[in-house]
Amino acid sequence: MSLQIETLVEVQLTNRDRKTVFWRGILVAPVFVYLTSFTQLPHFGWSTSVLAIPPALALIFREVYPSYVLTFNHAIMELATRVTSYLFLLTDDYPSIERNPNIALIFPDIDGGKKLNRWLPLVKWFLAIPLYIVGFVYLVLSAILTFYAWIVTSATGNYPELAAKTVLGTISYWNRVYGYAIALVSDEYPSFAI
């Protein structure tokens, strides 16, 4: 099993819903409001409500990652992935607040935090600064390709494969960065590749 968060999204390339393409921002608003109703953690336009301070304190002082916080963080990150996948046109499945078998995150086995370094939560946010910079570039590239995909998908009903690979890679990249620096479920420094 990987030591990083794995992102699994079943991308639809053909037979897409052409009518909803340009309205995704409006259509996703109710679920986005639900997602952001939790404690805010702004992240370059994304807003996930991952709990970072409780697991950091538990890891530092008790060398344990509370299972209920891990479950919450997993659910919130998976919901954010469903919202982002719908917004960036990877899927036509409206982002449910319940699990979707076509969009999933696989967290690494941390054995209650025993496999994690107790002192790294103090510096992971700092070590992740280069990851944030590269991730911002990926976000800009994904936004440009999504704009292109909006035009192509609304005209042909097919989603461009290049856009799919880049956007999915960007979402996967940010999930790995979040897993490392914010959710603290991995001590392995994420790769810069998408």
N, C-alpha and C positions, 0 to 999 in steps of 0.2 A: 504494500500500500504506500502511496505517496506521502511525503511529509508536508505537502502543501494542500491547500484547498483545491479540489478539482471541480470545474464547472461543466455541467452536461446540459446542453440545449439542443433539442431536435429542431433544426432550422428547416423551415419550409421554403423551397426555392421556386416551386411552380404552383400554378393554380391558386394564386393569392387573392385575397379579398381586396379588389381594386378600389372599392367605394370608401373604405375606412382609412386609406393610406394617409391622406393629408389631415385627417381629423384625430389622429392618435393622441396628440397633446391634450385635446379636449376630452376625448373618450377615457383616457387614463386618469383624469383628474380625481375622481372619487377614490380610487385605490391609492393614488399618490397622497391624497390628504390623509387617508387612513394610515399609510406608512409613516408619514411625517408627524402624526399625532403622538408618536412616542417621543422620548427625549431626543432632541435634535443633535446631530453631529454633521455639520455641513461639510461637503466634500466635493469641491469643484462642480457644483451644480447638482450632484447627487445628494440625497439626504437619506442616510440609513441611520437607524437608531441602535447601533451596536453598543452594548455595554462594555466599556473598556476599563474603567476605574475599579469596579468590584473584582474582576478576575486578576487585575494587576496586584491589588492589595492582598488578595487571597494567595496568589502565587508567591509574593515576596515574604509574607509573614507566616503562611501555613503550608506552603508548597503543595497547594491543591487548587484545582480549577473547579468551582462549584458546578455540578451537573445541571442545575436549573438555569444558570447563566449561560452555559454552553448550549442548552436547548433553545433558549430565547435568542441568542446570537445567531444560531443556525437558522431558525425560523425567519428572523428579520432579514438576514442576508439573502436567503432564498426568495423571500417576497420581493426584495429590491431587485434581484436578478430577473424575476418574472416581469416586473414593471419595466425595467430597462429593455428586456428582450422584446416586449410588445411595443414600446415607444420607438425603438430603433429598428422596427419592422422585421425582426428575426422570426417572429411567429404571429399568427393571426389569433391565437388563443388569448382571450381577454384574461388579464392577470388576476386570478382568483386569490382570495386571502387564505385559501386552503392549499395544501400541497398539490402540485401538478407533476405527474410522472414524466412529462416531456421536458421539464426544466428542473434540474436538481443540483445541489451542491453536496459534495462528499468531503467531510472534514477528516483530517488525519486523526489516527488513534492517539490520543494524548494520555490515556490511562489515568484520568482524573487529575492530570497536571504533573504526574510523577515523571513524565518524559520531557518536561519543559524546564529550562533553566530559570531558577527563581529570581535572578538579578537582571536578566535581559529586559523585562518590561520597563525598567527605568530608562533604557537608552534606545529601545526599538523605534520610537517615534522620531528620534534624531537620525538614526541610521537609515531610516526610510525616506529622508529628504530627496536623495537622488531618484528614488522610485516615484515619488510624487511628481517630480519635474518631467521625467520620461512619460509617466502616465498622462500628464496634461497634454503632451504632444500627441499621444495616442487618442485622447478624447477629441482633440481638434480634427485629426485625420478621420476618425469615426463619424464625426458630425458632418464633415464634407462628403464622405461616402454615403452617409444616410440621406443627405439631400439629393445626391445623384440617384440613389436607390428609390427614393420617393417618386422621382420623375419616371424612371424605368418601370417600376412596379405598377404605378397608376396607368401607364400607357400599355404595358404588355401583360401584366398579371404575373410576371416572373421577377424574382428577386435576384440581383446580380451576385454571382458566387464570390467575386473579389470582395465586395462589400460585406458579405456574410462572414467570410474568414476574418477580415480585419475587425469588424464590430464584435464578433464572438471572442476573438483574441483579446480585444480591449477589455471586455467584461470579465473574462477569465483572469487577465492581468490584475485588474483592480480587486477582484476577489482574493487573489493570492496576497496582494499588498495589504488588504484589510485583515486577512487572516494572520499575517505576520505582525503588523504594526498596531492594529486597533483591537481586533478580537483576541489576539495573543494565542492562537491555537497552533502556531508553528514557530520553531526557532530557526528554521532553515531560511536563509535570505532568498527572497524570490528572484527568479531570473528576470532580466530586462526584456526578454523576448515575448512577443504576443502569440 
